[in-house]
Amino acid sequence: MTGASPSAEPIVRIRGLRKSFGSHVVLNGIDFDVLPSQVVVVIGPSGSGKSTFLRCCNGLEQPEGGTVEICGRTLVQEGRMLPDHDLNALREEVGMVFQSFNLFPHLSVLDNVTLGPRKLRGLSRKEAEERAQALLTKVGLAHKALAMPASLSGGQKQRVAIARALAMEPRVMLFDEPTSALDPELVGEVLQVMKLLASEGMTMMVVTHEMDFAREVGDVVVVMDGGGIIESGQPATIFTNPTQERTRSFLQAVLTRA
């Protein structure tokens, strides 16, 4: 846990967020704030809207209603998105790590990590490679800088994806089920990197089924069901004394299965 100051201004502010796919309501009026350096872990059953919620926070999904303010910019105002130019500028400050890694298969590990800073931040090749090497060292993959993604394990690919997101020096990191595509023995190496980022004060929103991570690292645990937040609070409260029966039944099911 990072112990974010409760008096700080939110770095993410969400009000009345709504999203539907056809007649299916996925997000039904979500209100939520994230403070700087806070680790918010979003849990809940499959189909509850967790990933859509996260994707609305950097414009990968366009909501029908509500407001999203992030890093001092209004991303969505009453369902209307920022223009593309402004949206791209915002995304430079909001890193995202996906379930399926999304590395460029034709680029080396080093080139995957340097591409964004060179093309979008204007860094020279030397500057970008120095930054990339430092980040690959941080995630334990300096020795894989010249490797191609196809030669990496799933855990290594995800650590490269984290380094690539960090290379843009984001103020907020979004993680969409970053370990769900990994073999069980590879999950720990990715969670260890995420724990390191949390300890360094990175603001993080994490959708995950890793309950131990939620309990140990989260400052706030958010429980979603049916397109809404049914409960949120400190991990100790959510895991030991939840107020909602739906939370209790969900946790009982996933913790028993674990």
Secondary structure as the mmCIF struct_conf table of DSSP 4:
data_model
#
loop_
_struct_conf.conf_type_id
_struct_conf.id
_struct_conf.beg_label_comp_id
_struct_conf.beg_label_asym_id
_struct_conf.beg_label_seq_id
_struct_conf.end_label_comp_id
_struct_conf.end_label_asym_id
_struct_conf.end_label_seq_id
TURN_TY1_P TURN_TY1_P1 PRO A 6 SER A 7
BEND BEND1 ALA A 8 ALA A 8
HELX_LH_PP_P HELX_LH_PP_P1 GLU A 9 PRO A 10
BEND BEND2 ILE A 11 ILE A 11
STRN STRN1 VAL A 12 PHE A 21
TURN_TY1_P TURN_TY1_P2 GLY A 22 SER A 23
STRN STRN2 HIS A 24 VAL A 34
TURN_TY1_P TURN_TY1_P3 PRO A 36 SER A 37
STRN STRN3 VAL A 39 ILE A 43
TURN_TY1_P TURN_TY1_P4 SER A 46 GLY A 47
BEND BEND3 SER A 48 GLY A 49
HELX_RH_AL_P HELX_RH_AL_P1 LYS A 50 CYS A 56
TURN_TY1_P TURN_TY1_P5 CYS A 57 GLY A 59
BEND BEND4 LEU A 60 GLU A 61
BEND BEND5 GLU A 64 GLU A 64
STRN STRN4 GLY A 65 ILE A 70
TURN_TY1_P TURN_TY1_P6 CYS A 71 GLY A 72
STRN STRN5 ARG A 73 GLN A 77
TURN_TY1_P TURN_TY1_P7 GLU A 78 GLY A 79
STRN STRN6 ARG A 80 MET A 81
HELX_LH_PP_P HELX_LH_PP_P2 LEU A 82 PRO A 83
HELX_RH_AL_P HELX_RH_AL_P2 ASP A 84 ARG A 91
TURN_TY1_P TURN_TY1_P8 GLU A 92 GLU A 93
STRN STRN7 VAL A 94 VAL A 97
TURN_TY1_P TURN_TY1_P9 GLN A 99 SER A 100
TURN_TY1_P TURN_TY1_P10 PRO A 105 HIS A 106
BEND BEND6 LEU A 107 LEU A 107
HELX_RH_AL_P HELX_RH_AL_P3 VAL A 109 LYS A 119
TURN_TY1_P TURN_TY1_P11 LEU A 120 LEU A 120
BEND BEND7 ARG A 121 ARG A 121
HELX_RH_AL_P HELX_RH_AL_P4 ARG A 125 LYS A 138
TURN_TY1_P TURN_TY1_P12 VAL A 139 GLY A 140
HELX_RH_3T_P HELX_RH_3T_P1 ALA A 142 LYS A 144
TURN_TY1_P TURN_TY1_P13 ALA A 145 LEU A 146
HELX_RH_3T_P HELX_RH_3T_P2 PRO A 149 SER A 151
BEND BEND8 LEU A 152 LEU A 152
HELX_RH_AL_P HELX_RH_AL_P5 GLY A 154 LEU A 166
TURN_TY1_P TURN_TY1_P14 ALA A 167 MET A 168
BEND BEND9 ARG A 171 ARG A 171
STRN STRN8 VAL A 172 ASP A 176
BEND BEND10 GLU A 177 GLU A 177
TURN_TY1_P TURN_TY1_P15 PRO A 178 ALA A 181
BEND BEND11 LEU A 182 LEU A 182
HELX_RH_3T_P HELX_RH_3T_P3 PRO A 184 LEU A 186
HELX_RH_AL_P HELX_RH_AL_P6 VAL A 187 SER A 199
TURN_TY1_P TURN_TY1_P16 GLU A 200 GLY A 201
STRN STRN9 THR A 203 VAL A 207
BEND BEND12 HIS A 209 HIS A 209
HELX_RH_AL_P HELX_RH_AL_P7 MET A 211 VAL A 217
BEND BEND13 ASP A 219 ASP A 219
STRN STRN10 VAL A 220 ASP A 225
TURN_TY1_P TURN_TY1_P17 GLY A 226 GLY A 227
STRN STRN11 GLY A 228 GLY A 233
HELX_RH_AL_P HELX_RH_AL_P8 PRO A 235 THR A 240
BEND BEND14 ASN A 241 ASN A 241
BEND BEND15 THR A 243 THR A 243
HELX_RH_AL_P HELX_RH_AL_P9 GLU A 245 ARG A 257
#
